[in-house]
Amino acid sequence: METLGRDYREAELSPTDRVMLDYATRVTHTPAEVGAADVAALRAAGFDDRAIHDICAVAAYYAFVNRMADGLGVELEPRFEG
């Protein structure tokens, strides 16, 4: 679990989990580059439209909340600093 928190690419994951996390990472870091091929990869891994929507919504919301916190100068609580 520690490896997953540090860098999911080093963790032992199922192919399905890896595709999901690859997509979430792209939505977070390079959203303008996400396209039909990314969605097709999720479908090929077994995700349906609802699951794809949910993965995208969670990743996008996480990015939104972090950008709001950064934009407002919110500082991390000491337990989250690392």
C-alpha positions as a Markdown table, in Angstrom:
| # | Residue | x | y | z |
|---|---|---|---|---|
| 1 | Met | 0.0 | 0.0 | 0.0 |
| 2 | Glu | 2.9 | 2.3 | 0.7 |
| 3 | Thr | 4.1 | 1.9 | -2.9 |
| 4 | Leu | 0.7 | 2.8 | -4.2 |
| 5 | Gly | 0.7 | 6.0 | -2.2 |
| 6 | Arg | 4.2 | 7.0 | -3.3 |
| 7 | Asp | 3.9 | 6.1 | -7.0 |
| 8 | Tyr | 1.2 | 3.8 | -8.4 |
| 9 | Arg | 3.4 | 2.9 | -11.4 |
| 10 | Glu | 5.7 | 1.0 | -9.0 |
| 11 | Ala | 2.8 | -0.9 | -7.3 |
| 12 | Glu | 1.7 | -4.4 | -8.1 |
| 13 | Leu | -1.7 | -3.6 | -9.7 |
| 14 | Ser | -4.2 | -5.4 | -11.9 |
| 15 | Pro | -4.2 | -4.2 | -15.6 |
| 16 | Thr | -7.7 | -2.8 | -15.0 |
| 17 | Asp | -6.5 | -0.7 | -12.0 |
| 18 | Arg | -3.4 | 0.5 | -13.9 |
| 19 | Val | -5.6 | 1.7 | -16.9 |
| 20 | Met | -7.9 | 3.5 | -14.5 |
| 21 | Leu | -5.0 | 5.2 | -12.7 |
| 22 | Asp | -3.2 | 6.1 | -16.0 |
| 23 | Tyr | -6.4 | 7.8 | -17.1 |
| 24 | Ala | -6.9 | 9.7 | -13.8 |
| 25 | Thr | -3.3 | 10.8 | -14.0 |
| 26 | Arg | -3.8 | 12.2 | -17.5 |
| 27 | Val | -7.0 | 13.9 | -16.5 |
| 28 | Thr | -5.1 | 15.5 | -13.6 |
| 29 | His | -1.8 | 16.5 | -15.3 |
| 30 | Thr | -2.6 | 16.8 | -19.0 |
| 31 | Pro | -6.4 | 17.2 | -19.4 |
| 32 | Ala | -6.1 | 18.9 | -22.8 |
| 33 | Glu | -4.4 | 15.7 | -24.1 |
| 34 | Val | -7.2 | 13.3 | -23.0 |
| 35 | Gly | -9.2 | 12.0 | -25.9 |
| 36 | Ala | -11.2 | 9.2 | -27.4 |
| 37 | Ala | -8.2 | 6.8 | -27.2 |
| 38 | Asp | -8.1 | 7.2 | -23.5 |
| 39 | Val | -11.8 | 6.4 | -23.2 |
| 40 | Ala | -11.4 | 3.4 | -25.5 |
| 41 | Ala | -8.6 | 2.0 | -23.3 |
| 42 | Leu | -11.0 | 2.2 | -20.3 |
| 43 | Arg | -13.7 | 0.5 | -22.3 |
| 44 | Ala | -11.3 | -2.2 | -23.4 |
| 45 | Ala | -10.4 | -2.8 | -19.7 |
| 46 | Gly | -14.0 | -3.4 | -18.9 |
| 47 | Phe | -15.3 | 0.0 | -17.7 |
| 48 | Asp | -18.7 | 1.0 | -18.8 |
| 49 | Asp | -19.9 | 4.6 | -19.5 |
| 50 | Arg | -21.0 | 5.2 | -15.9 |
| 51 | Ala | -17.7 | 4.0 | -14.5 |
| 52 | Ile | -15.8 | 6.1 | -17.0 |
| 53 | His | -17.9 | 9.1 | -16.0 |
| 54 | Asp | -17.2 | 8.5 | -12.3 |
| 55 | Ile | -13.5 | 8.1 | -12.8 |
| 56 | Cys | -13.3 | 11.3 | -14.8 |
| 57 | Ala | -15.5 | 13.2 | -12.3 |
| 58 | Val | -13.5 | 12.1 | -9.2 |
| 59 | Ala | -10.1 | 13.0 | -10.9 |
| 60 | Ala | -11.5 | 16.3 | -12.2 |
| 61 | Tyr | -13.0 | 17.2 | -8.8 |
| 62 | Tyr | -9.7 | 16.3 | -7.0 |
| 63 | Ala | -7.8 | 18.7 | -9.4 |
| 64 | Phe | -10.5 | 21.4 | -8.9 |
| 65 | Val | -10.3 | 21.3 | -5.1 |
| 66 | Asn | -6.5 | 21.4 | -5.1 |
| 67 | Arg | -6.5 | 24.3 | -7.5 |
| 68 | Met | -9.0 | 26.2 | -5.3 |
| 69 | Ala | -6.9 | 25.5 | -2.2 |
| 70 | Asp | -3.7 | 26.6 | -4.0 |
| 71 | Gly | -5.4 | 29.7 | -5.4 |
| 72 | Leu | -6.6 | 30.7 | -2.0 |
| 73 | Gly | -3.3 | 30.1 | -0.3 |
| 74 | Val | -4.7 | 27.3 | 1.9 |
| 75 | Glu | -1.8 | 25.5 | 3.7 |
| 76 | Leu | -1.7 | 21.8 | 4.4 |
| 77 | Glu | -2.3 | 20.5 | 7.9 |
| 78 | Pro | 1.0 | 19.2 | 9.4 |
| 79 | Arg | -0.2 | 15.6 | 9.2 |
| 80 | Phe | -0.4 | 15.9 | 5.4 |
| 81 | Glu | 3.0 | 17.5 | 4.8 |
| 82 | Gly | 5.6 | 15.2 | 3.6 |
